[in-house]
Amino acid sequence: MANNGFTTTLVHSDRRSTVEHGAIHKPLHPSSEYAFADSRELAAVFQGKAGFTYARQGTPTTAALEAKITQMEEGVNTVSFATGMAALNATFFTLLREGDHLISSQYIFGNTNSLLSTLAALGVEVTLVDATDVANVAAALRPETRMVFVESIANPGTQVADMKAIGDWCREHALLYVVDNTLSTPWLCRGKDMGAGLVVNSLSKYIGGHGHALGGAVTDTGLYDWSDYPNIAEVYRNGSARGWGLTQIKKKGLRDMGGTLSADSAHRISVGSETLALRMERCCGNALALAQALDAHAKVARVSYPGLASHPQHRRAGELFGGRYGALLGVELIDGIDVFEFLNRLRVFVLATHLGDTRTLVLPVAHTIYYEMGPERRALMGIADSMLRISVGIEDVQDLIDDFRQALESM
């Protein structure tokens, strides 16, 4: 497997492990509980031996998906969750304590921003910085800093964090570095290559890819020395320190918080992941062509897309993502155009809140997913009232360009 490419590894992942009857996919295991012929074996699994007891803490189906995510990120282990937000909750709430300090990019998903507000209300100090420059992260360091968090590509402004430099800085200061890799996916870049100790992916998005299953994952890259982390409970400080952090995330996030991924969703995501590279290649190509067309339109004030030479992090994105730039656009219309009226005239674009679907999705950002954030925070993130977020799908790109143009020209 080590010599196989990204897609070959995913497509053959299930069948190269033990699968009944020669099946090419791992089967669904919907059972809630798992029986044992030997009571000592039952106790051993509860005490840390590999195995399954109660589905809240995982099933053979979720384990198969986790193996695929680990392969994608080239990590050491992965824990899956019901949603990407459940994965983030488990990471923050199980590893941070009252009085700890978290440095986070200010360019983050609206729900993640809300989650950080909840953390702050519970006594975790949160400092938001412009993470496109490592110097801003370094300036926020305190003695009680425990963790640094960034998104690889920001949603919806498409700012690209100074990920590699931040990873190097975190390693120098023995800090836990967490990267949300959802928008770039492991196909464009791996969090491990950025120096991240933990990588979070919303599996609901590009990895699942078809808008029919929710899921999230946390992957341990093996780069962080958990023996240095003070917030690991004594009960999990057994054996090699390499697994301590993810064990605590799994036990607290699944057993205590109940953020469990269903077997059905795990199976859907696992099958969808096999075409990740194919879909991302198409989505990224479509996004670049659409961005270039809209950037040249007289009724478009601004297009935020890392693939455009005008983007502040264009060169960095090209280096980090191998000459591809993701599939998310931020588009602002000129003054005088009613955003809602414009959206209602689109025919191919789908008015929906989601990312990473095979269909192209669009919504007015300030009025929907970032509404609760308020105008001051939106301004800090570069979100104008006229901004549209476009998640580009796999349609024929000319249909997308023509649809946007006809809606603009009919205004």
N, C-alpha and C positions, 0 to 999 in steps of 0.2 A: 504493500500500500504506500510505503514511503516514496516510491519512485513514480507513483501515478500522479496525474494532474488533478486540479481542483474538482472538476466535474466528474471525472472517472471515479475518484474516491467516493464522492457522494452517491453516485448512481449504483455503485456496487457495495456500498457500506453494509447494508442489511444481509445480503446473501453471503458475504464473506465471513459472517459470524454464524452461529448456530441458528438455523431457521427450520422449523418442522416441514417435512414433506417436500423439501426442495423449493419452497416458496422464495420469491425474490424480494418480498417485503416482510418485515416483522409484522406479526399479526396484532390485532387489537386485544388488549387484556382489560376488559371492563370490570373485572372482579374488584370488590371493595376490600376484601381480606384474603390472606394467603395462609394456607394450612401447613402444618409441619407434622411429620411422623414421629419426630423426636423432640421432646420438650426442651432438652438442652440446646438443640439447634435453634429453637425459637428464642430462647434467652440470649444466645450468642449473637443473633441478628440485632436484637434490641441493644446489645452492648457494643455494637460497632462492626460486626462481621457483615460482609456484603450479602444482601438478600432483601426480600420484600415481606412486610408484615401487614401494613394497612395502607391503602392507596393514597391517603392524604400525603404520605411521605414519598410517593413515587410508585411507578408500575414498570413492568418490563417494556411497555410501549414508550413511556417517557424516557426510560433509560436508553432506548435505541436512538431516540431523537437527540438526547444529550451527547451521545457518542458522536453523532454527526456534527453537532455544533462545536464540540471539542476539536474534531478534525479540521473544521473550517478555520478556527482561530489558532490552531496549533498549540492548544493549551494542554493542561494536565487533567482537568476535570470540569464538568459543567453541572449546574442545577437549573432545572426548568421551572417556570411559574405560569400561572393562569394568564398573566398579561405582562407587558413590559413594565408597567407601573408597579406591579407586584414585585417584580425583580428589583427595581430601584428601591422600593420600600424596604424589602428584606435586606438589601445592602446597607442602606443608611441606618435603619433602626436597629439592626443587630450588631453593627460595628462601631456606632458612635454613642457617646454618653453625655450626660449633662456636664457642661463646662468644656467639652471638646470644641475644636475650631475646624470648620470646613471651608476651604477655598474653592469656589465654583465659578465657572464661566458665567458671565452675565447674559450670554446668548444661549438660552436654553428653552426647551419646550415649555409651553404654558403650564401644563399639568406638573411638570417637574419643578417649575418655579413655585407653584402652590405647595408642593410637597416640602420644599426647602423652608417655606414660611411656617409650616407645621413643625418642622424640626427646630426652628428658631424659637417658636412658642414653648417648646419643651426644654429649652436651655442649651441647645447646640448653637454656638456662634457661627454665623454664615457670612462670609465676605464674597461679594460678587465683583468680578474683575473682567476686564477686557482680555480674554485669553488668547487673542491673536498675537500677543507679544508676551513671551515668557517673563520679561522684566516686571510686568504687572502682577504676575503670580508671585514672583519672588518678593515683591514689595509688601505683599499681604501676609508673609510668614510671621507666625507667633510661636512661642514656646509650646502652646497647647494645640497647635495644628496637627491634625491626625490624617487628613485626607485631602486630595485634590481631585476635582471632578470636572470633566469637559465633555462636550459632544463633538464628534469628529467633524460633522458639517452641521451648522446651526439651522434650526427650524424656526421661522421661515426665512431669515435674512441671508442664509447660506454663508455666513462667516466661517472660515476654516481656522480652527485653533492651531496654535504653535505646538502641535502635539509632540513631535520628537524632542524638541528643546525642553518642553515641560517634563517629559519622561526622564530625560537626562538629569534635570534639576531635582526631580523627586527622588531619584536614585541616590544622588549626592547627599540628600537630607533624610534618607531612610523614611520617606513618606509614602503612604499607600496612594497610588495613582489609579483612578477609575475612569475609564473611557466608555461613553455610550456610543457604540459603533453602528447604531441603527441605520443612519442615512447613507453611510458609505458602504456598509456591509463588509463581511470578511473577504468578499471578492475584490473590492477596491483597495482595502488595506486591512491589516490585522493589528488589533490593539497591542499584541505582543511586540510587534515591530516598532511601535511607538513608545515602548517601555512601560506599558500599563501592567499593573498587578492583577487587576480585575477588568473584565470587559463585559458590558451589558448590551444585549440585543433585544429589541422588541421583535419577536418572531411573527407578530401579526402583520408586519410590514413586508419588506422585500424578500425575506427568507421564506416565509409562507407563500406570499406573493399573489394570492388569488382572492383576497377579501372575504374568506369564508371560515377563518379560525383565528382566535386570539391566543397569544402566548408570549412568554418572555424567557430570558435566560441570563445567567451569570456564569462566566467562565473564568477560572483561575489559570493564569498564564504560566505560573510557576516562577515568576521573576521576583516576587516579593517574599521576604523572609518573615514569616508570621511569628517567629520566636521573638521578634522585636516589637510586636504590636501589643499594647497593654490591655486591650479590651476583650481578649479571648478568655472565656470562662474556664475555670480550672478543670471542669468535667471534660472539656474538649482538648485539653493539653496532654494528649496521650499519643505515643508513637512519634513519627516524624512530624515536625512542625509544618511541613509542606501542605498538609491538608486541613490545618486548623481553621483557617478563615472560612473556607467554603463549607466545612462541616457545621460551623456555627450558623452561617447563612441558611443552610438547608434545614437544620433542626428548628431554628427560630422562625424562619420564613414559611416553612411548610407545616411542621408539626404544631407550632404555637399560633402562627398567624393564619394558616389554612389557605395560603395562596396557591393551591394545587392546580396544575395543568391536567385537564381531562385526557383520557386515553384517545378519545375520538379526535380532539383538536391536535394532539401530538402526532397522530397518524397523518392527518391532513397536512400539517406543517412539514412533516418529514418527507412526504411524497412531493410537495411543492418545492422543497429546497433543492431537489435534483436539477431543476432548470434555472437555478438562481443566476448562474453566469450567462446563460442564453438570454434571460429576461433583462438582466442589468445591461448587457451589451446593447440591446435594442433600446431600452429606456434612456440610457445615457446618450446614445446617438440621436434619438428623437429630441431629447431635452436641449442638446447643443443646437440643433437645427431650428427648433422653435425659439430658443433664446435669441439667436442671431436674427431671425425674421422679425421678432417683436422689438428688438433693440433698434431696428431701422424704421419702425413705424412712427409716423408723426404724432399719433394719438397716445403713444406710450411714453411716459415720462422717464421711467427707469426700469431696468431689468437687472435683478441680482442673481447671478449665476457664475460659479467659479470658472466655467469654461470660457467666459468672455475676457478678453485682454484687459478690459476696464475694471475687472473685479480686483479689489485690493490684495487678495491672496491667490491670484491666478497662478503665479509661478509655483507657489508652495503646493497648491492643489495638484498641479500637474506632476510634481515630484512625488507627492505622497500617494496619489491615486493612479499612477501609471498612465497618465495622459487621458484619463477619463475623469468626469467631473460630477458624477451623481445625476439624479433625475428630478431634483427639486428646483423650482424657480420661484423667486419673489418678483412680482410685476406690479408697478404703480402706473395708473392711468393719469393722463393730464388733467388739470383742473377743469371743472365744468362738466365732466362726464359722471353721470349717476352710476355708481358701481353696481347697485342692485339691478337697475334697468339693463345695464350691459350684460350681467350674468344671466339674466332671464332670456337673453337673445341667443345664447350659445345652444348649439344643437348636438355636438359630439361630446364636448366636455361634460363631465358628470358633476352636478352640484352636491358635494358630499365631503364629510370630514374623515379623511383617512390618508394614508401614504402607502406607496409601494404596491399598489394594485396593478393588474394588467390594464385597467382602464385609466384614462387621464382624469384626474379629480381636481376641482377648483373650489375655493371658498374665499369670502372676504375676511381677512385675518382679524382686523381690529374689532369687528362686530361679532365675532364668534368665539373661537378658541382662546383668544387673548383679551377678550372683553373684560373679564374680572381683574386682569392685571392692572388696569387703569392707565390713563394717558402718560403719566410720568415714566412708568416702567416700560411702556411701549416705545416711548421716545428713546429711552436708554438702549433699547434693543434695535432701534432703527426701523420700527414698524409704523408706517404712515397709515392714515385712515383710508387711503385709497389702495393699499396693498392687497394684492391677490396672491394666494399661495397655490401653485400649480404642481401637483405630483404627476409627472409625465409617465404615460403607460406605453403599451406596445403597438398602438394603432399605426396605420400608415401616416407618416408624419405630415404629408401634404394636406391630409384631411384636417389635422389639428391646426395647421397654419391657416388654411382657408376658413375654418370655422371661427377662429379668433378675429380674422380680418373682416368677415362679413358682419360679425356682431359689432365691431368698432365702426365700420363704415355705415351701418344702419342707424347709428345714434344721431 
